[in-house]
Amino acid sequence: MEYLEGIIYPDNTLPGVAPSKRRAIYFSTAKTLAAIHRVDVNAIGLQKYGRRDNYCKRQVERWEKQYLASTGEGKPARYQRMLDLARWLKENVPEEDSSAGAGTGLVHGDFRADNLVFHPTEDRVIGVIDWELSTLGNQMCDVAYSCLPYIIDATPTERTNYGGFQHTGIPDGIPQLEEYLSVYCSFSERPWPAANWKFYIAFSLFRGASIYAGVYHRWTMGNASGGERAKFAGRIANTMVDCACDFINREHVLQGQPSIAAPWQEFGREQEGSISTKDQGKFVPNEKVMHLRKKLMKFMEDHIYPMEGEFYKLAQSTSRWTIHPEEETLEALAKKEGLWNLFIPLDSAARARKLLFEDGSLVSPGSSNDLLLGAGLTNLEYGYLCEIMGRSVWAPQIFNCGAPDTGNMEVLMRYGTKEQQKQWLVPLLEGKIRSGFAMTEPQVASSDATNIECSISRQGDFYVINGRKWWTSGAMDPRCKVLILMGKTDFSAPKHKQQSMILVDINTPGVQIKRPLLVFGFDDAPHGHAEIVFENVRVPATNILLGEGRGFEIAQGRLGPGRLHHCMRLIGAAERGMGLMVDRALSRTAFGKRIAQHGSFLSDLAKCRIELEQARLLVLEAADQLDRHGNKKARGILAMAKVAAPNMALKVLDMAMQVHGAAGVSSDTVLSHLWATARTLRIADGPDEVHLGTIAKLELQRARL
């Protein structure tokens, strides 16, 4: 026993800790557990510290006896589900538990945040306390126990909601469960635990329930430690049992492969001579992403590219504001292939799942709830897929990954009430309806959103909206049923507290769609951009999002990922342009030789490739920082990507059009439409000048430090 000067974090949410520091603390925790599990017990004389084999089997029996001793006649009532859970655990002990081989060794037995002592000024563990339950055995039990904050918050209080991070939303900066496990598996050199994850989490909850049942029994007898908090231990015990039973009944509890290619790179390997994943480069898609990428590329080749001509034909006809019947067929196929709603990040999916599906009242016919909430990707992982969708202007909608729906769904997932989500989010997730986003106004410079003049006035149980919006993306779509509108609820409040966002049913009286707006002659039918007048539009007060004066807060949460999605798609558009340019240069002859043999072309082609790769790396870095640090911390790199990607795409597409000659500016190729879309993105979601200002201000701030 020795004194350590350091910090103990008793709250798993790490309140008051910066997001980047939270991430480092969690990764250091995983690394510390891996270090414990890599200890050679023979080398330090602990080979007889305990039996390695059948650890879980013995532990289940031990904690079942403990529970039976704390409940029953004359004691707190026994919970039948606890007995059922014990039976399930006995029947499902992993085969790996029966041997004393790999995966067994030193077990701490109570490895959690408040048993770690961190350095006073550095994000590293300097001590581990409370070794009373340590022994030799199955080390994955330690791992699962350390992951319980993601599943349940077992802090003894009188509240009724004990949901963990996956239900309440992961605090900013704390890594996803898969990221935490990836770090552990990397440093411990253990295999990914998906195969038996249900058992290990259920066992951890079972053990916790038994401990809390004992605490509650002692409280009823007047000799429990923990004071008044102990009176809530019985409730927590039963909640942990319910949580375990629900967990083992889930279809999917952990991704089949690590979700992050190499998040542990921030720490680096310490073993000399080892070969790390980081030797392959920072941005290497993992197996799961590569599998999805192959499926997506095949889908594009088999279904999207061959249909582009048909989609364009309808878009130029008198029926252009209707949906091509093949679009619905392809959407159904995309769902079947698991390529639906890929944009949804894990934390948003967790909140939506908690609000919408856990009570069993909402089930989508013909598709699982897991499918509706995406594949559990990070922004970085989605980047590799979103890029492919960007190669066709028609593709994002087919996969339910098109703007503005993605941003609107993100807003509803993050900020919507359960009622708002049921009414609007679920049909959007299912692809049954579309949505629009109404922010920009014709009479003011909307790049400064404080200029917006549209009014949202409270009148009893309603809000009355008056104003004019234009470039309301998605509003012309015949399936568009709801708009998210930004306007002022309080003209006298501080500038950034005047704005609010509200849901508007597009069929509400007073909503007048004046005209579709053209982008270089393209009306982007059947989705389009509309000019809309709102004249005394009355909507229920319950339609307000997050509360009055929270518009800027929502906008920042919405626009960060949204801007990045645009950048990802622009990388794909540029790649499409590169491919078409090279094909054209190899097939056309000018002045006695192929265009591809002309020196000027070769030089320009090389420069295009260099700029494209530079932009791609910048976009991937922005996605990575968004995942690790959140919108606010990543705003500088997001601004850089938002400036770089459109300008790069315009240059590449312009070069591709030049190589195509007259055909390049016609509608016979996709180039002119891709170029027009790219040009709008130097303005949409903030013009270049605004983002350049952000970058410059941050640079000046750095210089002052």
N, C-alpha and C positions, 0 to 999 in steps of 0.2 A: 504494500500500500504506500503510495506517495502522493504528495500534494502537487496538483497541476494548476497553473494559472491559465485559464482559458474561458471559453464560452460554451454553455449548454443551451440548445434551442428546444424548449419544452413544447412549442406549438409547431406542428408539421407544416402549417401554412406559411411560416416564417414572416409574421407581420412586421412591418417596418424595415424589412431587408430589401435591398435593391434587386430587381429581377435578375440581373447578370450574376449577382452574388448568390441568389437562391439556387440558380442552376449549378454553380460551382460547388455549393454545399451538398446538393443531392448527388452530383457525380463523385465528389470526394467520399461520400457515404458508401456508394456502390463500390468504389475502388478499395475502401477500407475493408468491407466485407469480403471482397475477393482476396485481399491479402491474408485475412484470417483463414480463409478456406484453402489457401495455398501452403499453409504451414505444414512442414514435414514433421508429424508428431513423433515419428521414430527417432528423428535426429535430436529432438529436445526432450526425449525420455517420457513422452506421454502416450506411448503405444498401448498402455493398459488403463487409460483414463476412462474407458467405457467400451461397451460392445458396439461395433460398427454396423453389424447386420440387423435387420428387422427393427430398425429404430422407429419407424412410423407405426408399425404394428404394436409395438410396446407402448408408444406414447398415446395412441388412441385408447388402449386398455387402461392406462394410468389415469388419463383425464376423464374417462367415463366413470371410473370408480370415484374420483374426486367429486364429480357432479352428483352421483348417487348419494354420496355421503353428505352433501350440502342441501339436498332436497328430499321431499317425501313427507311422511307422517310426522306432524309436529314441527315441520320446517317449511320453508317456502315451497310452493307447489312445483311439481315436475312438469316440464314442458315436453309434450309428446314428440314434437318435431326434433328436439335434442336427441331423443332416443332413436328416432328414425335416422338422424344424421350419423350417429355413432355406428348404426348398422351399415349404412351406405359406405362409410369410410373403411370399415373392416372388409367389406366386399370389394373395395376398389383400391387397395394398397398397391402402389406401382410395383411392378416386377423388380425394378432396379433396387428396391428397398431390401430385398431378401439377401443380397450379397454384400460383401465388405469391400467392393471394388471401387472404381472411379465414381466420384460424386459423394463419397463418404470421407469423413475426417473430422477435424475439430469443429464443433457446433457451439455457438455462443448461447443459444437458447432464448435470448430476450433482446435480439438486436433491433434497436429502434433509435430514433433521433435523440430522445432525451437520455440515452445511455452513451452518448458520444461527447467528448470534450474537444472543441475546436480551438485552434490557435487564436490568440487574442486579435491578431491583425491579418492573418492569412486564412484562406479558405481550405484548410486541411485539418484532418483529425490528428490529434496528438495523444488521445487516450480513449480507451473503451472501458466502461464500468459495468457493474452488476453482472458478474460471471457465475452467479449462484446456480443457474440451470445448465451450465456448460457441461459438455460430455463429448463423446465421439458418436457419429451417426450420419444420417442423411442430411447433407448440408443445404439441400434445396428448401428444407423447412425454414431455415434462417432467411433465405432469399424471399420466400413468399411472405413471411411475417413482416419483413422490412417494407413490403409493398402494400400492406394493409391500408395506409392512408389513402391510397387510390380507390379503395373499395368501400371503406367505412371510416367515420370519425367516431371513435369510441370514447371521447372525452366525457366523463360523467357530469351531465347537466340535466335540467328538467325539460329541455327541448324535446320535440318528437321526431325531428329529422336528423338522422345520423349518417347521411350520405357522404361518401368519400369524394375525392377529386373527380372521378369519372361521372359522378352524378351532379355535383354542384358546380363543376367547372374548375379547371386547373388554374391556380393562381399564376399570375404573370411571372414568367421566368422559370417556374418549376418544370422540369422536363416531363414529357409523356412517359407513361409506364414502360412502353417499348424502348424508349431511349435509355431509361434507367437500367433496364435489364440488359440492353446491348452493352453498356459500359461494364456491368458486372461480368457478363459472359466473356467479354474481350479480355479483361484482366485476370479472370479466374481460369480462362481457357476451358470453360464448361460449354456443353451444347445448349442450344436454345430450348427452353423448357416447355414449349407449347403442348407437347403430347400429354403431360400429366399435370398441367397447371390447375385444372379444376380441383384435383385432389389436394394439392399443396395449399391453395387458398382456403378451401373448405376446412382443411385440418387446422390451419392457423386460426380461423374464426371459431371452430369448435373448441380449441384450447382456450382461446380468449373468453368464450362463453362460460366454460367451466371455472375459470379463475374468477370471473365476475359473479358467478352464482355463489362461490365460496365467500366472496367479499360481502355480498348481500345477506347471506346467512349469518355471518358474524355481526353484521350491523343490526339485524333483528334481535340478536342476543346482547347487543350493547357493547361489543368489544372489537368493532372494526376500526382499522386505521383509515385515514382519509376524511374523517369528520362527516359533515352532512352530505358530502358528495356521494358517500357510500350508499345512501338510500336510493340512488338512481341505478345502482349496479344491477339489480334484478331486471329492470327494463332493458338495460344495455345487453345483458346476457341473452335475453330472448330475441332482441333485435339482431344480434350477431348470428344466432341460429337461423333466423328468417333469411338473413343476407346470404348465409352459406347455402341454404336450400335453394334460394332463387339463383344463386351463382351456378350451381351444378346443373340446373335445368336450362341454362342458356345454351344456345346453339354454338355461339362463338365467344370465347373469353380472352383469347390472345392470338395475335397474328401468327401465321404459320412460320414466318421468318422474321428476323429483326427488321424493324421499320426504318432504321437509320443506318446508312452505310458505315459511318465511322464517327459517331459523335464524341468518342473518347479522344479524338485527336488533340483536343484542347490541353490534355494532360501529357500525352506522349508516353511511349513505352519506356520502361526502365531497364528491362532485361537486355543485356548486351547480346548482339548477334541475332536477335529475333527479327522476323520479317512481319511488319505490320500492314494492315489494310491501307494505312496512309501512304505506303510506298506506291500505291496505285493511283494516287491523286486524290484531292479532297472531294471532288464531286464524281463519285462512282456510284451509279444506280445499284441498289441491292437487288437480290433475286426476285423479290415480289414485284418491284417496279419494272424490272426487265421483262417479266412475264406479262404484265399489263401492257407494256410498251409494244411487245410483239403482237399481242391481240389487237391493240388499237391500230397499229400500222396495217395489219391484214384487213381489218374492218374498213379502213380508209381506202385501201387498194380495191377491195372487193365490192364495196357498196357506195362510198361517198364520191370518189372521183368519177366513176361511170355515170352517176346521176346528176353531176353538176350541170350538164347541158340541159337536162329536163327541168331542173330547178330554175335555171336562167330563163328558159322559154316561158314558163308560167309567170315569172317575175316581170316579163316584158309584155304580157298579154293583158287584155281587159279584165281578166280574173286574177290579177296579181295580188290582190288583198285577200286571197284564200290560201288554204294550206294544201300543198301537194299531198295526195293520199299516200304516196310512198314514204313521206316523212314520218307518218305515224307507224308505218311498218318497220322502218329502220329504228325508230325509238324503242319499239317493243323488242327488237333484236338486240339493241344495245343493252337493255335491261337484262335480257337473258344471258348476255356475254359477260355481265358484271362490269360494264363500262359506264355505269349510270351514276351521276352525282359525284364524280371523282374529286370535285373541287372542295368538298366539305372537310374542314380540318377536324382533328380528333376532339379538341376541346368543345367546339360548337356541337359536334355530334353527340357528345356526352350530355350536354345540357338539354338538347332537344329530346334525346332518348329518355332522360329522366322525366321531363314534363309530359311527353306525349304517349310513350309506349309502355311504361313500366306497370301501369295499372291494368293493362290488357284491353282497354276500351277502344283503342285505335289499332286496327290491323288492316294493312292495305291488301285488298283481294289480289291474289295472283303474284304477290311479291313479298319478300320478307322485310321486316323493319330495318334489319341490318343493311339490306341493299339500298333502301331509301336514304340512308344516312352515309352512303359512300363506302369507300374501301379503307377508311382509317388512315389517310395519307397526311403527311406534313406538307407545308407549302413547297419545300424543296423537292419532295418526291413528286408532287403534282406538277411541278415545273417541267419534268421530263415528258409528261403526257400532254399537258396543255399546249406545249410547243407543237406537237403533232396535229392537234385539232386546229391550230392556227394556219395550217397549210391550205385550208379551204374556208371560205366565208360561211359555208353552210354547215360545217361540221359541229361547232360548239352546241348549237341548238339540239342536234340529234342526240347528244350525250347529256342533255340538260345542264350544260356547262357554259351557257352563253350569257353575256351581259344584256340587260341589267338584272336578269333573274338571279344570277349567282350572288350579286351584292345584296339584293333584296332578301334572298333566303338567308344570307349571313346575318343581316340585320334582325330578321325575325328569330333566328336561332339564338342570337346573343342577347337581344333586348326585348323580344316579344313576350307577352304574357301567355299563359297556357291557352286562354280563349283565342287570342290573336293567332297563335300557332295552329290551333285546330282549324280555324276558319280559313286561313290563307296559306300557312306554311305547308301543311300536309298536301293540299292539291298542287302546290308548286313543286314539292318534292316528287310527287307522282307524275308531273308533267301534264296534268289535266288542264291547267290554266297557265297563262303567262302574266307578266307584271310590267309596270313602267316606273321610271324614276323621274320625278318632276322637281328640278332644282333651278336650272338656268332660266333667266328672264330676259326678254328682248330690250327692255328699256334701261337696263343698268349693266355695268361691267360685272358679270357674275363670277369672274375669276376671284374677286373679293366678295366672298359670300355674305359679308356683313351688309352689302348693298341691297340684298334681296328685299323686295317690298311686299310680296304676297302676304296677306294678313290671315291669321288664324285666331278668331275671337271666340272666347267662351261665352255661351249663352245657355245657362241652365245645364241640362244634361247633354248639350250638343256643343260642337265647335262649328262656326260659320267661316267659310274660306272664300276670300275674294282676291283675285289676281290673275296674271297672265304668265304662262310658262311656254317656253319653246325648247326644241331639241329634247323633248320628253321621249327618251329612247324606249322602244317596245310598245308604245301606246297605240300604234296603228295595227298591231297584231290582232286578228279577230278573236283570239283566245285570251287577250289581255282583260283581266277582271279587276285588278287592284293596282293603285298607284301609291308609291311612297312619296309624299310631298313635303318639301321644306319651306317653311314660312315663319313669320314673326308672330309670337303670341304676346310679347310685351315690348313695345317700342321704347319704353323708358328704362329698361334694364341695361346693365353693362353690355357692350356690343356683342360679346360672345355668349351672352345668356338670353338674347332676344329670340333666337331661332329655336324652332321645335320641328319635329318630324311627326307626320300623322298619316294613317292609312285611309285611303279614299277609294271606295267602290266606284269603278269607272262609270257605272250606270246610274250614279246618284244624280238627281235633278240639278241642273246648273253646271254640270261638266260638259263643256262644248268643245269638241275637237274641230278646230278650224281648218287645218290643212296638213298634209304630209310635207316634210321638208326634204329637199334634195341635196345630196353631197356630190358635187361635180357631176350632176345629172343622174346620179343613182338615188333612187328612193328607198333602197334596201327592203323592198317588199319581199315577203308579207309582214315583216316586223316593223321596220320603219322608225321615223322620228316625227313627233307631232308638235304642232303649236296648239295649245289648249287654253281656253278661257274658263276660269272658275268664278261663277257669279252666284253669290249667296248659297254656296254649297254647304248643306248641313250634314254633318257626320256625327255619330255618337261620340261622347267624350271618352269612352273606353277605347277609341281608336288611336289615342295619342300614344306615341312610342317612348317609353322610359320616363316620361314626364316633361312638363313645360321647361323650356330653356335648355334642353339637353341635345339640341340638334347638332351642334358642332361636335360634341362628344361622339354621337352616333356616326356622323360623317367621317370622322377620323378612323373609327373602327371599320367602317365600310370601305373607305377609299384606299386604305393601305393594301389589303389583299387584292382589291379590284384593279388598282393600277398595275400591280404585279402580274395579274392574269393577262392584262392587255400586253404587257411587255413579253410575256411568255409566248403569246400567240403571234406577236410580231417576229420573234425569232423563227417560228414556223413558217410565217409568210415569206420571210427572207430566204429560208431554205428552199421553199417551193420556187421562188424566183431564180435562185442559183441553179436548181435542177433544170428548169425550163431554158435558162440562158445557155447552159452547157450543151444541152441537146440541140438547141438551135445552132450554136456555133460549130458543132460537129457535123451538122447535116447541110449547112448552106455554104455555097462557094461565092466568093467575091474577088474580082481581080486575079483570077487564076488559082486561088487556093482557098481552103476552108477558112471560115472566120476564125476558128480556133487556132489557126497557124499564124495569124497576124500578131505581131509583137505588142501592139497597143492593146489588143484585147487581152492577151495573156497578163499584161501588167495590171489592167483594171480588174480582171478576174481574181488575181491574187490579192489585191487590196480589198476587194469585197469579202473574200474569205477571212482575211485578217480581222476586219471590222466586225464581221458576224461573230467570230469566235470571241472577240473581246466583249461584245455586248452580251453574248450568252453567259460568259463567266460572271459578268457584272450582275446579270439577272439572277443567276443561281446563288451568288453570294448574298444578294438582297433577300432572296427567299430563305436562305439559311439564317441570316440575322433576324428576319421576321419571326422565324420559329424559335430562335434562342432568346431574343431580347424583347420582342413585341414591337408594336407600331411606333411608339414614341422613340425608343432607342434606335430603331432602324430607319428613322425618317430620312436621314442623310443619304444612305445607300439606296433607299427606295426612290428618292428624288433623282439620284444619278441614273438609275436604271430607266426611269420614266423619260428622261431627256435623251439618253443614249439610244434606246431601242427604236423609237420611231425614226430618228434621224438616220440610223444605220439602215433600217428597212427601206426607207425612201431611196437611199442611195443605191442599194442592191436592186430594188425593183425598177428604178429608173434605168439602171444599166441593162437589166434584162429586157425592158421595153425597147431600149436603143438597139440591142442586138436583134430583136424581132422586127425592127423597122416599123412600117405602117401597121402591121398586124399587132404590134405591141400596144398601140393606143386604141385598138378596136375592142369590141366585146367578144371577139372570137377566141381570146385567151382570158385567163383569170387575172392577168397582170394589172390591167387598168383598175379593176375593182379592188384588188389587194392594195394598190398604191393609194387609191382614194381613201380607203379605210385607214391606212397608215398615216396619211396626212392629217386626218381628223384627230389622231391621237397625239399630235403636238399641241392640241388645244383641249380636248376632252380630259376630264379628271385633273384639270389644272394645266394652264399653258406652260410652255418651256420656261418662260421668264419667271414664273412663280417658283418653280422647282430650282432654277438656277439661283434665285434669291435665297432659298432655304440652304442650299449647299454652301453658298458664300458666307452666310451668317454663321453657320456651324464652323466653318474654317476660321473665321475671325475669332469666334469664341475659343477655339483651340489655341490660337496664337496668344490669347490673353492669359491662358492658364500657366 
